[in-house]
Amino acid sequence: MSGAWRLVLFLLLLPVGCASQSGALAPGGSAASTAGAGTSTAPSAPLTGAPAGAPAQPAVVAAPAEEGDAEEAAPAVGTSDPLVVWNRTMFAFNDAFYSYLLKPVATGYRAVIPTIARKGVDNFFHNLATPIRVVSDLLQLKGREAGIEVGRFMINSTWGVLGFGDWFAGNPEARPVDTDLGLALARNGVGSGAYVVWPIIGPSTVRDTTGLIGGLFLDPVAYMNSLEASLATWGFKYVNTTSFRLGDYEALKAAAIDPYLATRDAYLQNRARRAKE
Amino acid sequence: MKRFAAAALVAALVAGTAQAAQIQPIDALRGPVASALGILQDPRYRAAAEKAAQKEKLWEIIRKIFDFEGITERAVGRNWARFTPAQQRDFTDVFSTLLGDSYLNKIQGGYKNEKVEFLSQELLSETKARVKTRIVREVDTIPVDYSVRADGGDWRIYDVNIEGVSLVQNYRSQFDQILGSDTPDALIERVRAKNKAQEGAPAGEKR
């Protein structure tokens, strides 16, 4: 049962741990207008990714389907993808990167390292990313979630031995939804900008990339002594995370007619939904 | 006295039937999901040779609760009008096969005693509802919402929403692009070829 549900999730969370970024819609209002908008599949659609400062100008518009009016007459909202050539190239690169590098490494890693240890590492990095989530929560005026995150951080860092242990495991209520600066920007009215696929990091948008960069300032790993150390640590985190999701990407490819489009749509839908939570 | 008893019995039966027709969507899904999990956990099917039989049994359940015609029509969206009735039937066939097989392959290969928790339901209208569930895995939980529609006395699924991603919408974005430059026949052939290529594909990776 597991993998099938995770097949989009893998690609959505390829931006490792750190800020995965936001959805297609500028929140608040544009959802209604885009749902009714005509479609425009031409990549040269007039809406471009004008980032921060262009309020409610969704360049890539994939309105989450409103089930109530999902009666077939409702046209799928057109998507503009001005960077499609770059994106498809990077998507192909990431595909090869996964198949020939990441997957073998993660498979070997999983075979050797027991689940408990891998889960511990997962907890450790999740704990380490707390500052990003706290700041993002506060920027979204989610004081309660911010408080819970701080509490978790304090307990797991001490009693949980630097965050390897998670005293709150198995309690979904004590784990606020994952959030990041890209979602914080979305909540505050910033349009998503063009969809862009980065090598290795994966799908993103202009706004989300901004959020990712902002998150770097809050990521302790970025302050390590040397760039190599930071990259090695991020690489390790990536391998560890992937070890839990092996097989998902293959399933996505198996189920999709056009994996690039499937990924793009899934990413944007997911971000749009999370921006509203 | 006897006649009264008989009349009361008939009345009770009629009332019972009426009641059954108003089964709640969340309850309508519980049974099939439990059966499916049961089949996945059944030790009889553990051997690789039994996987085909297991898949067939799972398909039986899936055919009952999924409204594939509805899913296909919604996934194609406004382009559905470009399909002739024969093409519509064909495409529904190949598309359901694609969905069913690729997901079942993955589920069969990767099932590890995940639990499905039913959280709540939301009645959107008399004939439409949304059932919220959660899949509890070793590492985390995944929210899965089912959009269901009343069909006679049954509730059948016409969309699945995983972590905020609607299946129908996801395929619609793909089909829109493809049908923008290809004919319906070409799309049908493409899906059919994909199915063929994946026939006998090994079940997904174990965790």
Boltz contact constraints between the chains, C-beta under 6 A:
constraints:
  - contact:
      token1: [A, 1]
      token2: [B, 107]
      max_distance: 6.0
  - contact:
      token1: [A, 1]
      token2: [B, 111]
      max_distance: 6.0
  - contact:
      token1: [A, 1]
      token2: [B, 114]
      max_distance: 6.0
  - contact:
      token1: [A, 2]
      token2: [B, 110]
      max_distance: 6.0
  - contact:
      token1: [A, 2]
      token2: [B, 112]
      max_distance: 6.0
  - contact:
      token1: [A, 2]
      token2: [B, 114]
      max_distance: 6.0
  - contact:
      token1: [A, 2]
      token2: [B, 137]
      max_distance: 6.0
  - contact:
      token1: [A, 3]
      token2: [B, 106]
      max_distance: 6.0
  - contact:
      token1: [A, 3]
      token2: [B, 110]
      max_distance: 6.0
  - contact:
      token1: [A, 3]
      token2: [B, 204]
      max_distance: 6.0
  - contact:
      token1: [A, 4]
      token2: [B, 103]
      max_distance: 6.0
  - contact:
      token1: [A, 4]
      token2: [B, 106]
      max_distance: 6.0
  - contact:
      token1: [A, 4]
      token2: [B, 107]
      max_distance: 6.0
  - contact:
      token1: [A, 5]
      token2: [B, 135]
      max_distance: 6.0
  - contact:
      token1: [A, 5]
      token2: [B, 142]
      max_distance: 6.0
  - contact:
      token1: [A, 5]
      token2: [B, 162]
      max_distance: 6.0
  - contact:
      token1: [A, 8]
      token2: [B, 165]
      max_distance: 6.0
  - contact:
      token1: [A, 9]
      token2: [B, 163]
      max_distance: 6.0
  - contact:
      token1: [A, 41]
      token2: [B, 180]
      max_distance: 6.0
  - contact:
      token1: [A, 65]
      token2: [B, 166]
      max_distance: 6.0
  - contact:
      token1: [A, 65]
      token2: [B, 169]
      max_distance: 6.0
  - contact:
      token1: [A, 67]
      token2: [B, 147]
      max_distance: 6.0
  - contact:
      token1: [A, 68]
      token2: [B, 124]
      max_distance: 6.0
  - contact:
      token1: [A, 70]
      token2: [B, 74]
      max_distance: 6.0
  - contact:
      token1: [A, 72]
      token2: [B, 73]
      max_distance: 6.0
  - contact:
      token1: [A, 72]
      token2: [B, 74]
      max_distance: 6.0
  - contact:
      token1: [A, 72]
      token2: [B, 80]
      max_distance: 6.0
  - contact:
      token1: [A, 75]
      token2: [B, 78]
      max_distance: 6.0
  - contact:
      token1: [A, 76]
      token2: [B, 77]
      max_distance: 6.0
  - contact:
      token1: [A, 76]
      token2: [B, 172]
      max_distance: 6.0
  - contact:
      token1: [A, 76]
      token2: [B, 176]
      max_distance: 6.0
  - contact:
      token1: [A, 172]
      token2: [B, 141]
      max_distance: 6.0
  - contact:
      token1: [A, 244]
      token2: [B, 139]
      max_distance: 6.0
  - contact:
      token1: [A, 246]
      token2: [B, 205]
      max_distance: 6.0
  - contact:
      token1: [A, 247]
      token2: [B, 110]
      max_distance: 6.0
  - contact:
      token1: [A, 247]
      token2: [B, 204]
      max_distance: 6.0
  - contact:
      token1: [A, 247]
      token2: [B, 205]
      max_distance: 6.0
  - contact:
      token1: [A, 251]
      token2: [B, 106]
      max_distance: 6.0
  - contact:
      token1: [A, 251]
      token2: [B, 204]
      max_distance: 6.0
  - contact:
      token1: [A, 254]
      token2: [B, 102]
      max_distance: 6.0
  - contact:
      token1: [A, 255]
      token2: [B, 102]
      max_distance: 6.0
  - contact:
      token1: [A, 257]
      token2: [B, 174]
      max_distance: 6.0
  - contact:
      token1: [A, 258]
      token2: [B, 174]
      max_distance: 6.0
  - contact:
      token1: [A, 261]
      token2: [B, 173]
      max_distance: 6.0
  - contact:
      token1: [A, 261]
      token2: [B, 174]
      max_distance: 6.0
  - contact:
      token1: [A, 261]
      token2: [B, 177]
      max_distance: 6.0
  - contact:
      token1: [A, 262]
      token2: [B, 170]
      max_distance: 6.0
  - contact:
      token1: [A, 262]
      token2: [B, 174]
      max_distance: 6.0
  - contact:
      token1: [A, 265]
      token2: [B, 170]
      max_distance: 6.0
  - contact:
      token1: [A, 265]
      token2: [B, 173]
      max_distance: 6.0
  - contact:
      token1: [A, 266]
      token2: [B, 165]
      max_distance: 6.0
  - contact:
      token1: [A, 266]
      token2: [B, 170]
      max_distance: 6.0
  - contact:
      token1: [A, 269]
      token2: [B, 164]
      max_distance: 6.0
  - contact:
      token1: [A, 269]
      token2: [B, 165]
      max_distance: 6.0
  - contact:
      token1: [A, 270]
      token2: [B, 163]
      max_distance: 6.0
  - contact:
      token1: [A, 270]
      token2: [B, 164]
      max_distance: 6.0
  - contact:
      token1: [A, 270]
      token2: [B, 165]
      max_distance: 6.0
  - contact:
      token1: [A, 273]
      token2: [B, 164]
      max_distance: 6.0
